[in-house]
Structures are given as structure tokens and as C-alpha cells.
Amino acid sequence: MLGPVDYAIWFAALFADVWCAFCIVKRKALSQNFTIFLFFAAASTIGVARYLLVETAGFDSNSYFYFYYYSDAVLTICLFIVLMSLYAEVFSELGVRKLVRAGALLLLGGTALISYYMVASSSERLVTKFAFQLSQNLYFVGVVLTYVLWGAMMKLRENRTRLMQLVLALGVYLSAFAGSYALRTMYPSSPVWRYLIALMDLWLPVAWAYTFNKVPADARMATARVVAPSR
Amino acid sequence: MIPALICVVSFLTMLQFFVSYSRSMIAESRCVQLSAEAREICGFTFSTAAGNQFRRLVKLISLCPQRREDNRQVRIVAAYFYFLGLVRVLLNWAMPSASSWIESERSGCAYLAAVVLDRRIAYTRMMMAQQSSH
């Protein structure tokens, strides 16, 4: 059963997703950030579908349980695609777009395979466990890849402020989710997750909406100012 | 064992990303010149700010009419400011040399708060001018 706080957080997250997609269109950044727009469009649609499912089948129903984990895995894959598009943007001048795409597919396939082998031995609820394991592993792979991307951006002295803030906000989001998934594995019955996960969902759309609204596409900043101690 | 390891690594990377994200916001605000009036109110010299002014500035910001887009920026940097306070307490005995770095970071937070305050004062002035013209 959901209470008013659950609904408030839920609608806030849904509104934030729609708002961020709207900001991308409003700031004429759709062509450059199409995958981000696609992610928020998917997140909004899944948010509405989850709400309808809770209203019809109930929060504790099996249908919602399955839908929640599978839609979460879909969103994680979408986020993975967003990360790859950020990679392609950072390395655009090196002309390695095809290489990035092939590497991403290989990594995605590898993660799915490893997730399957991790749950194959368990006979209980293999279907949901696979979705959960896949999300957890993809979040962690995402953290590592974002860390590598941030390292490459520093090495290449990337100075596009918008790109920097997009990558850093994504890093915070992925790390928070990877950590929370790991903690959920250790403490599955804690009531904290219900609110915490929903609140964490707010971070990415709010941070990215701020970036699209307040940071001009042509804004530049030396990476050293973010990394080295300021004077 | 593996979830615990993932948890620790994720927590550490989250801290690193959060610090860099906050620093990118502070660096952005450093490009903005404070008005002479704002410098006087805040008690700053041309480009430096004292970290211990941060709380007072946040209180002053809350007294001005709100500009919604500023709120988020102040909240994130406030979280960073309190995180630095915690780090200072934890590191004071182990690494006393880190305190000068922490102080420079806290002064960056105060500078951002001053920039937001400056913007809000200008916004309030504009609103008052609009009201008086009607």
C-alpha cells in the first residue's frame, strides 16, 4: 500500500523526467543529446505504466514486482546507451565512434551473460533475480566506465562545461544506485529502500535539467579548475 | 563479499564525482565578478572569501525573494560545505596539512553563495523598480 509520501516522491520523479526532456527540446539540444531525451522519454513512460499497474494490480502484486525489475533493467540499458553516447562525444575528434559502439555492445552482452551465470544456479525466481542482477551489474559497469570517461576527459583536457557536468552528475547517480543495489543485496528487507531509491531517482533529471537550462552549450571551463585545489 | 566490495567502491566513486561536480559549480561561479556592493555586504576582498561566512550568506539568501533556479545550486554546495566540515573534523588530527586546502574549498563555497546573494539582490531591486513604476 502506498502512502501520500510515496505518491509525492513518485510524481516529483515523473515530473522531473518530463521536465528534463522538455528542457532538452526547449534549449534546442535534441540532436546533440538524443539518447538523453530518449532515456527520459522511456523513464516517463515507464513511470506512468508503473503507476497504472499499482492502481490496477496493487503495489504488492506479482505483476508489479516483475514489471518493476524488468523496466528497471530496460532503463539501466538506456542509461548505458547514454553513457556510450557521451563516450562518442568525448572521443568524437578521434573518429572512434564505431569502435565505441562495438565495445559497448560487447560489454552489454558480456554483463548480461555474467549476470545469467550468477543466477543460473539459483532455482528460485530466476526471472526476477536475473533482472535484478543485470541492473546491479550494469550500474557497477556504468560506474567504472564513467570513472574511465572522466579520467579520459581530464587527460584530454576536455573543457566543455556542459559535458563535464553531464558526466559528473551521471557518475554520482550511477555510483549511488550501484551502492544501493549492493546494500539491498545485503539488507533486502530494510524499509529505507522504498523511499531512498525513489529520492535518488530525482537526482539525474534535476541535475541534467539544471545543466541544460543554466550552462550554455558553448561554455568552457578548464578541467584543472575542477580537479586541482583552487587558490 | 562481492556486494560489500561493490558498495565500498561505489561509495568512494560517488564521493569523488560529487566533489568534482560541486567544484565545477564553484569554478563556474568564480568567473562571475561580484558587485562592489555585494563585496561590502559580504565583507570580501576582490576575489577572496572567508569560508566561515558561508552560513551567514545562506541565511541572507533565504531572506531575499526566491529565484527557483538558484535554490538547487545553493543546496548542492551547502551539502559540499558540510561534507568539508566533516572531513576537516576527521582529518584534523591525521593530516593537519589538509586544513588549508579544506579552507580554500570552503571559501569557494562562500564565494558561490555571495554570487547567488548578489543575483538575488539585483532581482529584488528589479522587482521593486517594477512595482514602483506601476
Interface residues (C-beta under 8 A of the other chain):
Chain A: Q136 F140 V143 T146 Y147 W150 T161 M164 Q165 L168 A169 G171 V172 S175 A176 A178 G179 Y181 A182 L183 T185 M186 V206 A207 Y210 N213 K214 V215 A219 M221 R225 V226 V227 P229 S230 R231
Chain B: P3 A4 I6 C7 V9 S10 F11 T13 M14 Q16 F17 F18 S20 Y21 R23 S24 I26 A27 E28 R30 C31 E69 R72 Q73 W101 S104 E105 G108
